[in-house]
Amino acid sequence: MSPASERQAGSTRVQSVERAAALLRAVAAATGADGSATALAETVGLNRTTTWRILTTLEQERLVTYDKETGTYSLGFGLIDLAGQADGDGMVRSARLVLQRLAAQARETAALAVVRGGVLTYVAEATADTVVAAGWQGREVAVHATSTGKVLLAYSHPAELRALLRLPRGGRLPRYTPSTITSLATLEEELALVRERGYAVCRGEFESSAWGVSAPVLDLAERPIAVVSVWGPSERLTESRFEALGALAVAGASEIAGRRATT
C-alpha cells in the first residue's frame, strides 16, 4: 500500500501522538486547577500514570511548563519557538508595511523580533528617511537588557523565565552598561510594569546609546509570538517620549497580530 493509501486508510495514526496532542489541547484550554495532571487525565480520558509520562516528556521538550507552586501545567515556550520558526517569514512579509509606517511616525528605527532556535532575534527593520539604520536585523537579543527581551519575559510563563535568562540558580544577570538590570528581583518588578502598561522600555541597558520601547505581538492565547520595537539614540529618544512611542508600538503590534490572523 502506498503512503497516500495508508493515510487515506488511517493506518498511520499513532496512539501516543494522538494522546500527546489531546493533552496539549487540554493544557491550552485549562484554567486554574483544571491544569493539574489529575484534572487533565480526566479531561482526555487517560489514566494518571500515562498522563504524567506524556506531560513529563512534553515538559522536557519545552512544549508544556509545570508550575511547582500551583501543581498545574501551561503551554511552554517551545511552542512559541516553533511558531516563530514556522510563521516567521510570513509574519515578516505582513509586518513590513506596519514597520515602515511606524518608523515614519516615530522618526526612528522600527524592528520586529521573533524567537528562533530558543533565541530572540531581529528579523526585519525599517527606518525613517532622516535616520541612519540601527543595524539590529539578524542580531540576537539580550533578553534582560533590551525592551524587546523584557516584553518576551513579561508575557511568558513565570516558570520559563530562568530558561530564557539562562541564569544559574542564585546567579546575577550579566551587565552590559551601567544601567543594565542585574538583579532578578528588580527585573521581575520591571516586568510587572510591562504587563501593566502593555509595553517595555530600555534606557541604554544593552548599548548605552540605544534607547527604545517594545510591545508584544500576541496570539489568540495571549502568548508572545513576536515583538515590535522602536529604537533611537539617547539624545533623541528620551524618556519623555516613552509613553507616546509605547502607544505606537502597541498599535503596530496589534495590527501585525491582526494581519497574521487573516493571512
PEWOKA-V618710 format. One record per pair of residues at least 24 apart in sequence whose ideal C-beta (glycine too) atoms are under 10 Angstrom apart, sorted by the first residue. I is the first residue (numbers start at 1). J is the second residue. D is the distance in whole Angstrom. If there is no record, write none. Layout:
i=I j=J d=D
i=I j=J d=D
//
This chain:
i=16 j=50 d=9
i=16 j=53 d=10
i=16 j=54 d=8
i=16 j=57 d=9
i=17 j=54 d=10
i=18 j=44 d=10
i=19 j=44 d=7
i=19 j=45 d=9
i=19 j=46 d=6
i=19 j=50 d=7
i=19 j=51 d=8
i=19 j=53 d=10
i=19 j=54 d=6
i=20 j=44 d=10
i=20 j=54 d=5
i=20 j=55 d=9
i=20 j=57 d=7
i=20 j=58 d=6
i=20 j=61 d=10
i=20 j=63 d=8
i=20 j=64 d=10
i=21 j=54 d=10
i=22 j=46 d=8
i=22 j=51 d=10
i=22 j=54 d=9
i=23 j=50 d=10
i=23 j=51 d=7
i=23 j=54 d=6
i=23 j=55 d=6
i=23 j=57 d=10
i=23 j=58 d=7
i=23 j=63 d=10
i=23 j=64 d=8
i=23 j=73 d=9
i=24 j=54 d=9
i=24 j=55 d=10
i=24 j=58 d=7
i=24 j=63 d=7
i=24 j=64 d=7
i=24 j=73 d=10
i=24 j=75 d=7
i=24 j=76 d=10
i=24 j=79 d=8
i=26 j=51 d=9
i=26 j=73 d=9
i=27 j=55 d=8
i=27 j=58 d=8
i=27 j=63 d=9
i=27 j=64 d=5
i=27 j=65 d=9
i=27 j=72 d=9
i=27 j=73 d=5
i=27 j=74 d=6
i=27 j=75 d=6
i=27 j=76 d=9
i=28 j=64 d=9
i=28 j=74 d=9
i=28 j=75 d=6
i=28 j=79 d=9
i=28 j=220 d=10
i=28 j=221 d=6
i=28 j=223 d=10
i=29 j=221 d=9
i=30 j=72 d=7
i=30 j=73 d=7
i=30 j=74 d=8
i=30 j=75 d=10
i=31 j=72 d=9
i=31 j=74 d=10
i=32 j=70 d=8
i=32 j=72 d=7
i=33 j=70 d=8
i=33 j=71 d=8
i=33 j=72 d=7
i=34 j=72 d=8
i=34 j=73 d=10
i=35 j=64 d=9
i=35 j=66 d=9
i=35 j=67 d=8
i=35 j=70 d=8
i=35 j=71 d=8
i=35 j=72 d=3
i=35 j=73 d=5
i=35 j=74 d=6
i=35 j=75 d=10
i=36 j=67 d=10
i=36 j=70 d=8
i=36 j=71 d=5
i=36 j=72 d=5
i=36 j=73 d=8
i=37 j=66 d=9
i=37 j=71 d=8
i=37 j=72 d=9
i=37 j=73 d=7
i=38 j=71 d=9
i=39 j=71 d=10
i=39 j=72 d=8
i=39 j=73 d=10
i=40 j=64 d=10
i=40 j=72 d=9
i=40 j=73 d=7
i=59 j=159 d=10
i=62 j=118 d=8
i=62 j=160 d=8
i=62 j=163 d=7
i=64 j=157 d=9
i=64 j=159 d=10
i=65 j=156 d=9
i=65 j=157 d=5
i=65 j=158 d=9
i=65 j=159 d=5
i=65 j=160 d=6
i=65 j=163 d=9
i=66 j=157 d=10
i=66 j=159 d=7
i=67 j=157 d=8
i=67 j=158 d=7
i=67 j=159 d=5
i=68 j=159 d=8
i=69 j=158 d=9
i=69 j=159 d=9
i=70 j=159 d=10
i=73 j=157 d=10
i=73 j=159 d=10
i=74 j=157 d=5
i=74 j=158 d=10
i=74 j=159 d=8
i=74 j=160 d=9
i=74 j=221 d=10
i=74 j=223 d=10
i=75 j=157 d=8
i=75 j=221 d=7
i=75 j=223 d=7
i=76 j=156 d=9
i=76 j=157 d=7
i=76 j=159 d=9
i=76 j=160 d=7
i=76 j=163 d=9
i=76 j=223 d=10
i=77 j=115 d=8
i=77 j=118 d=8
i=77 j=152 d=9
i=77 j=156 d=6
i=77 j=157 d=7
i=77 j=159 d=9
i=77 j=160 d=5
i=77 j=161 d=10
i=77 j=163 d=7
i=77 j=164 d=7
i=77 j=223 d=9
i=77 j=224 d=10
i=78 j=115 d=10
i=78 j=118 d=8
i=78 j=160 d=9
i=78 j=163 d=10
i=79 j=219 d=9
i=79 j=221 d=9
i=79 j=223 d=7
i=79 j=225 d=9
i=80 j=114 d=9
i=80 j=115 d=5
i=80 j=118 d=10
i=80 j=120 d=10
i=80 j=152 d=8
i=80 j=155 d=9
i=80 j=156 d=7
i=80 j=157 d=10
i=80 j=160 d=9
i=80 j=219 d=9
i=80 j=223 d=6
i=80 j=224 d=7
i=80 j=225 d=6
i=80 j=226 d=9
i=81 j=114 d=9
i=81 j=115 d=5
i=81 j=116 d=7
i=81 j=117 d=7
i=81 j=118 d=6
i=81 j=119 d=9
i=81 j=120 d=10
i=81 j=225 d=10
i=82 j=115 d=9
i=82 j=116 d=10
i=82 j=225 d=10
i=83 j=114 d=8
i=83 j=115 d=8
i=83 j=219 d=7
i=83 j=223 d=8
i=83 j=224 d=10
i=83 j=225 d=5
i=83 j=226 d=9
i=83 j=260 d=10
i=84 j=113 d=9
i=84 j=114 d=4
i=84 j=115 d=4
i=84 j=116 d=6
i=84 j=117 d=9
i=84 j=118 d=10
i=84 j=119 d=10
i=84 j=120 d=9
i=84 j=121 d=9
i=84 j=123 d=9
i=84 j=224 d=10
i=84 j=225 d=6
i=84 j=226 d=7
i=85 j=114 d=8
i=85 j=115 d=8
i=85 j=116 d=6
i=85 j=117 d=8
i=87 j=114 d=8
i=87 j=219 d=10
i=87 j=225 d=7
i=87 j=226 d=9
i=87 j=260 d=7
i=87 j=263 d=9
i=88 j=112 d=9
i=88 j=114 d=5
i=88 j=115 d=9
i=88 j=116 d=7
i=88 j=121 d=9
i=88 j=123 d=6
i=88 j=124 d=10
i=88 j=225 d=9
i=88 j=226 d=8
i=89 j=114 d=10
i=89 j=123 d=9
i=90 j=259 d=10
i=90 j=260 d=7
i=90 j=263 d=6
i=91 j=123 d=8
i=91 j=124 d=9
i=91 j=217 d=8
i=91 j=225 d=8
i=91 j=226 d=6
i=91 j=256 d=7
i=91 j=257 d=9
i=91 j=259 d=8
i=91 j=260 d=6
i=91 j=263 d=9
i=92 j=123 d=5
i=92 j=124 d=5
i=92 j=226 d=9
i=92 j=256 d=10
i=93 j=124 d=9
i=93 j=259 d=9
i=93 j=263 d=8
i=94 j=255 d=9
i=94 j=256 d=7
i=94 j=257 d=10
i=94 j=258 d=9
i=94 j=259 d=4
i=94 j=260 d=6
i=94 j=262 d=9
i=94 j=263 d=6
i=95 j=123 d=9
i=95 j=124 d=6
i=95 j=126 d=9
i=95 j=217 d=8
i=95 j=226 d=8
i=95 j=228 d=8
i=95 j=252 d=8
i=95 j=253 d=9
i=95 j=255 d=9
i=95 j=256 d=5
i=95 j=257 d=10
i=95 j=259 d=7
i=95 j=260 d=8
i=96 j=124 d=6
i=96 j=125 d=10
i=96 j=126 d=7
i=96 j=256 d=10
i=97 j=126 d=9
i=97 j=255 d=9
i=97 j=256 d=10
i=97 j=259 d=9
i=98 j=124 d=10
i=98 j=126 d=9
i=98 j=217 d=10
i=98 j=228 d=8
i=98 j=251 d=9
i=98 j=252 d=5
i=98 j=253 d=9
i=98 j=254 d=10
i=98 j=255 d=5
i=98 j=256 d=5
i=98 j=258 d=10
i=98 j=259 d=7
i=99 j=124 d=6
i=99 j=125 d=7
i=99 j=126 d=4
i=99 j=127 d=9
i=99 j=228 d=8
i=99 j=229 d=10
i=99 j=230 d=10
i=99 j=252 d=7
i=99 j=256 d=9
i=100 j=124 d=10
i=100 j=125 d=10
i=100 j=126 d=4
i=100 j=127 d=9
i=100 j=128 d=9
i=101 j=126 d=8
i=101 j=248 d=9
i=101 j=251 d=10
i=101 j=252 d=8
i=101 j=255 d=9
i=102 j=126 d=7
i=102 j=128 d=10
i=102 j=228 d=7
i=102 j=229 d=9
i=102 j=230 d=7
i=102 j=245 d=9
i=102 j=248 d=6
i=102 j=249 d=7
i=102 j=251 d=8
i=102 j=252 d=5
i=102 j=253 d=9
i=102 j=255 d=9
i=102 j=256 d=10
i=103 j=127 d=5
i=103 j=128 d=5
i=103 j=129 d=9
i=103 j=131 d=7
i=103 j=230 d=8
i=103 j=231 d=10
i=103 j=248 d=10
i=103 j=252 d=10
i=104 j=128 d=6
i=104 j=129 d=8
i=104 j=131 d=10
i=105 j=230 d=9
i=105 j=244 d=10
i=105 j=245 d=9
i=105 j=248 d=6
i=105 j=251 d=9
i=105 j=252 d=9
i=106 j=131 d=9
i=106 j=212 d=10
i=106 j=213 d=9
i=106 j=230 d=5
i=106 j=231 d=9
i=106 j=232 d=8
i=106 j=237 d=8
i=106 j=241 d=8
i=106 j=244 d=9
i=106 j=245 d=6
i=106 j=248 d=6
i=106 j=249 d=8
i=106 j=252 d=9
i=107 j=131 d=7
i=107 j=230 d=10
i=107 j=232 d=8
i=107 j=236 d=8
i=107 j=237 d=10
i=108 j=134 d=8
i=108 j=211 d=10
i=108 j=212 d=8
i=108 j=213 d=10
i=108 j=229 d=10
i=108 j=230 d=5
i=108 j=231 d=6
i=108 j=232 d=4
i=108 j=233 d=9
i=108 j=236 d=7
i=108 j=237 d=6
i=108 j=241 d=9
i=108 j=245 d=8
i=108 j=248 d=10
i=109 j=133 d=7
i=109 j=134 d=4
i=109 j=135 d=9
i=109 j=136 d=7
i=109 j=137 d=10
i=109 j=210 d=9
i=109 j=212 d=8
i=109 j=229 d=8
i=109 j=230 d=7
i=109 j=231 d=5
i=109 j=232 d=7
i=109 j=233 d=10
i=109 j=237 d=10
i=110 j=134 d=10
i=110 j=212 d=10
i=110 j=228 d=7
i=110 j=229 d=7
i=110 j=230 d=5
i=110 j=231 d=8
i=110 j=245 d=10
i=110 j=248 d=9
i=110 j=249 d=8
i=110 j=252 d=7
i=111 j=136 d=5
i=111 j=137 d=7
i=111 j=139 d=9
i=111 j=141 d=10
i=111 j=148 d=8
i=111 j=212 d=9
i=111 j=214 d=9
i=111 j=227 d=9
i=111 j=228 d=7
i=111 j=229 d=5
i=111 j=230 d=8
i=111 j=231 d=7
i=112 j=136 d=10
i=112 j=137 d=9
i=112 j=148 d=9
i=112 j=217 d=8
i=112 j=226 d=6
i=112 j=227 d=7
i=112 j=228 d=6
i=112 j=229 d=8
i=112 j=252 d=9
i=112 j=253 d=9
i=112 j=256 d=7
i=113 j=137 d=9
i=113 j=139 d=9
i=113 j=140 d=9
i=113 j=141 d=6
i=113 j=146 d=9
i=113 j=148 d=5
i=113 j=149 d=9
i=113 j=151 d=9
i=113 j=152 d=8
i=113 j=214 d=8
i=113 j=217 d=10
i=113 j=224 d=10
i=113 j=226 d=7
i=113 j=227 d=5
i=113 j=228 d=8
i=113 j=229 d=7
i=114 j=152 d=10
i=114 j=217 d=9
i=114 j=224 d=10
i=114 j=225 d=7
i=114 j=226 d=5
i=114 j=227 d=8
i=115 j=141 d=10
i=115 j=152 d=7
i=115 j=156 d=10
i=115 j=164 d=9
i=115 j=224 d=8
i=115 j=225 d=8
i=115 j=226 d=8
i=115 j=227 d=9
i=116 j=140 d=9
i=118 j=163 d=8
i=118 j=164 d=9
i=118 j=166 d=9
i=119 j=143 d=9
i=119 j=164 d=10
i=120 j=146 d=9
i=120 j=148 d=6
i=120 j=149 d=6
i=120 j=151 d=9
i=120 j=152 d=6
i=120 j=153 d=10
i=120 j=164 d=8
i=120 j=224 d=10
i=120 j=226 d=9
i=120 j=227 d=7
i=121 j=148 d=10
i=122 j=146 d=10
i=122 j=148 d=8
i=122 j=227 d=9
i=122 j=229 d=8
i=122 j=231 d=10
i=123 j=226 d=8
i=124 j=226 d=10
i=124 j=228 d=10
i=125 j=229 d=9
i=125 j=231 d=9
i=127 j=231 d=10
i=127 j=232 d=10
i=128 j=232 d=9
i=131 j=231 d=10
i=131 j=232 d=7
i=131 j=233 d=9
i=131 j=236 d=9
i=132 j=233 d=9
i=134 j=207 d=10
i=134 j=209 d=10
i=134 j=210 d=7
i=134 j=212 d=9
i=134 j=229 d=10
i=134 j=231 d=5
i=134 j=232 d=8
i=134 j=233 d=9
i=136 j=210 d=9
i=136 j=212 d=10
i=136 j=229 d=8
i=136 j=231 d=7
i=139 j=206 d=10
i=141 j=206 d=8
i=141 j=214 d=10
i=141 j=227 d=8
i=141 j=229 d=9
i=142 j=173 d=9
i=142 j=174 d=8
i=142 j=176 d=7
i=142 j=180 d=8
i=142 j=205 d=8
i=142 j=206 d=5
i=142 j=207 d=10
i=143 j=173 d=9
i=143 j=187 d=10
i=143 j=206 d=10
i=144 j=173 d=5
i=144 j=174 d=8
i=144 j=176 d=9
i=144 j=180 d=8
i=144 j=181 d=6
i=144 j=182 d=8
i=144 j=183 d=10
i=144 j=184 d=9
i=144 j=186 d=10
i=144 j=187 d=6
i=144 j=190 d=9
i=144 j=191 d=10
i=144 j=205 d=8
i=144 j=206 d=9
i=145 j=173 d=8
i=145 j=174 d=8
i=145 j=175 d=8
i=145 j=176 d=5
i=145 j=177 d=8
i=145 j=179 d=9
i=145 j=180 d=5
i=145 j=181 d=7
i=145 j=182 d=9
i=145 j=187 d=10
i=145 j=202 d=7
i=145 j=204 d=9
i=145 j=205 d=4
i=145 j=206 d=4
i=145 j=207 d=9
i=146 j=176 d=9
i=146 j=180 d=10
i=146 j=200 d=8
i=146 j=202 d=5
i=146 j=205 d=7
i=146 j=206 d=5
i=146 j=207 d=9
i=146 j=210 d=8
i=146 j=212 d=7
i=146 j=214 d=8
i=146 j=227 d=9
i=146 j=229 d=8
i=146 j=231 d=9
i=147 j=194 d=8
i=147 j=199 d=8
i=147 j=200 d=4
i=147 j=201 d=5
i=147 j=202 d=4
i=147 j=203 d=9
i=147 j=205 d=9
i=147 j=206 d=9
i=147 j=210 d=10
i=147 j=211 d=9
i=147 j=212 d=5
i=147 j=213 d=5
i=147 j=214 d=4
i=147 j=215 d=9
i=147 j=227 d=8
i=147 j=229 d=6
i=147 j=230 d=9
i=147 j=231 d=8
i=147 j=242 d=9
i=147 j=246 d=9
i=147 j=249 d=9
i=148 j=200 d=8
i=148 j=202 d=8
i=148 j=206 d=9
i=148 j=212 d=8
i=148 j=213 d=10
i=148 j=214 d=5
i=148 j=215 d=10
i=148 j=216 d=10
i=148 j=226 d=10
i=148 j=227 d=5
i=148 j=228 d=9
i=148 j=229 d=5
i=148 j=231 d=9
i=149 j=200 d=8
i=149 j=202 d=9
i=149 j=205 d=10
i=149 j=206 d=8
i=149 j=214 d=8
i=149 j=227 d=8
i=149 j=229 d=10
i=150 j=181 d=9
i=150 j=187 d=8
i=150 j=190 d=7
i=150 j=191 d=6
i=150 j=193 d=9
i=150 j=194 d=6
i=150 j=199 d=9
i=150 j=200 d=4
i=150 j=201 d=8
i=150 j=202 d=7
i=150 j=205 d=9
i=150 j=214 d=7
i=150 j=227 d=9
i=151 j=191 d=9
i=151 j=194 d=6
i=151 j=195 d=10
i=151 j=198 d=9
i=151 j=199 d=7
i=151 j=200 d=5
i=151 j=213 d=9
i=151 j=214 d=5
i=151 j=215 d=7
i=151 j=216 d=5
i=151 j=217 d=9
i=151 j=224 d=6
i=151 j=226 d=10
i=151 j=227 d=5
i=151 j=228 d=9
i=151 j=229 d=8
i=151 j=249 d=9
i=151 j=253 d=9
i=152 j=191 d=10
i=152 j=194 d=10
i=152 j=200 d=9
i=152 j=214 d=9
i=152 j=216 d=8
i=152 j=224 d=5
i=152 j=225 d=10
i=152 j=226 d=9
i=152 j=227 d=6
i=153 j=187 d=8
i=153 j=188 d=9
i=153 j=190 d=9
i=153 j=191 d=6
i=153 j=194 d=8
i=153 j=200 d=9
i=153 j=224 d=9
i=154 j=187 d=10
i=154 j=188 d=10
i=154 j=190 d=8
i=154 j=191 d=4
i=154 j=192 d=8
i=154 j=193 d=9
i=154 j=194 d=4
i=154 j=195 d=5
i=154 j=196 d=9
i=154 j=198 d=10
i=154 j=199 d=10
i=154 j=200 d=7
i=154 j=214 d=10
i=154 j=216 d=8
i=154 j=224 d=8
i=155 j=191 d=9
i=155 j=194 d=8
i=155 j=195 d=7
i=155 j=198 d=10
i=155 j=200 d=10
i=155 j=215 d=10
i=155 j=216 d=5
i=155 j=217 d=10
i=155 j=218 d=7
i=155 j=222 d=7
i=155 j=223 d=7
i=155 j=224 d=4
i=155 j=225 d=10
i=155 j=227 d=9
i=156 j=191 d=9
i=156 j=216 d=10
i=156 j=223 d=8
i=156 j=224 d=7
i=157 j=223 d=9
i=158 j=188 d=9
i=158 j=191 d=9
i=161 j=187 d=9
i=161 j=188 d=8
i=161 j=191 d=8
i=175 j=205 d=9
i=176 j=204 d=9
i=176 j=205 d=7
i=176 j=206 d=5
i=176 j=207 d=7
i=176 j=208 d=9
i=177 j=203 d=9
i=177 j=204 d=6
i=177 j=205 d=6
i=177 j=206 d=7
i=177 j=207 d=7
i=177 j=208 d=5
i=177 j=209 d=9
i=177 j=210 d=9
i=178 j=204 d=8
i=178 j=205 d=9
i=178 j=208 d=8
i=179 j=203 d=5
i=179 j=204 d=5
i=179 j=205 d=5
i=179 j=206 d=9
i=179 j=208 d=7
i=179 j=211 d=10
i=180 j=204 d=9
i=180 j=205 d=5
i=180 j=206 d=7
i=180 j=208 d=10
i=181 j=205 d=7
i=194 j=246 d=10
i=197 j=242 d=9
i=197 j=243 d=8
i=197 j=246 d=7
i=197 j=247 d=10
i=197 j=250 d=9
i=198 j=246 d=7
i=198 j=247 d=9
i=198 j=249 d=9
i=198 j=250 d=5
i=198 j=253 d=9
i=198 j=254 d=10
i=199 j=227 d=10
i=199 j=228 d=9
i=199 j=229 d=10
i=199 j=230 d=9
i=199 j=242 d=8
i=199 j=243 d=9
i=199 j=245 d=8
i=199 j=246 d=4
i=199 j=247 d=8
i=199 j=248 d=9
i=199 j=249 d=5
i=199 j=250 d=6
i=199 j=253 d=9
i=200 j=227 d=9
i=200 j=229 d=9
i=200 j=242 d=10
i=200 j=246 d=8
i=200 j=249 d=9
i=201 j=237 d=10
i=201 j=239 d=8
i=201 j=242 d=5
i=201 j=243 d=10
i=201 j=245 d=9
i=201 j=246 d=7
i=202 j=229 d=9
i=202 j=231 d=8
i=202 j=237 d=10
i=202 j=242 d=10
i=203 j=234 d=8
i=203 j=237 d=10
i=203 j=238 d=10
i=203 j=239 d=7
i=203 j=242 d=9
i=204 j=233 d=9
i=204 j=234 d=6
i=204 j=237 d=10
i=207 j=231 d=10
i=207 j=233 d=10
i=207 j=234 d=10
i=208 j=234 d=7
i=209 j=233 d=5
i=209 j=234 d=6
i=209 j=235 d=8
i=209 j=237 d=10
i=210 j=234 d=7
i=210 j=237 d=8
i=211 j=235 d=9
i=211 j=236 d=9
i=211 j=237 d=4
i=211 j=238 d=7
i=211 j=239 d=8
i=211 j=241 d=9
i=211 j=242 d=9
i=211 j=245 d=10
i=212 j=237 d=7
i=212 j=242 d=9
i=212 j=245 d=8
i=212 j=246 d=10
i=212 j=249 d=9
i=213 j=237 d=8
i=213 j=241 d=8
i=213 j=242 d=6
i=213 j=243 d=9
i=213 j=244 d=9
i=213 j=245 d=5
i=213 j=246 d=5
i=213 j=247 d=9
i=213 j=248 d=8
i=213 j=249 d=5
i=213 j=250 d=9
i=214 j=245 d=10
i=214 j=246 d=9
i=214 j=249 d=6
i=214 j=250 d=10
i=214 j=253 d=8
i=215 j=245 d=10
i=215 j=246 d=7
i=215 j=247 d=9
i=215 j=248 d=9
i=215 j=249 d=4
i=215 j=250 d=4
i=215 j=251 d=8
i=215 j=252 d=7
i=215 j=253 d=4
i=215 j=254 d=8
i=215 j=256 d=10
i=216 j=249 d=9
i=216 j=250 d=9
i=216 j=253 d=6
i=216 j=254 d=10
i=216 j=257 d=9
i=217 j=252 d=9
i=217 j=253 d=5
i=217 j=254 d=8
i=217 j=255 d=9
i=217 j=256 d=5
i=217 j=257 d=5
i=217 j=258 d=10
i=217 j=259 d=10
i=217 j=260 d=7
i=218 j=253 d=8
i=218 j=254 d=8
i=218 j=256 d=10
i=218 j=257 d=6
i=219 j=257 d=7
i=219 j=260 d=8
i=219 j=261 d=8
i=220 j=257 d=9
i=220 j=261 d=8
i=224 j=253 d=9
i=225 j=256 d=9
i=225 j=257 d=8
i=225 j=260 d=8
i=226 j=253 d=8
i=226 j=256 d=7
i=226 j=257 d=8
i=226 j=260 d=8
i=227 j=253 d=8
i=228 j=252 d=5
i=228 j=253 d=4
i=228 j=254 d=9
i=228 j=255 d=9
i=228 j=256 d=6
i=228 j=257 d=10
i=229 j=253 d=9
//
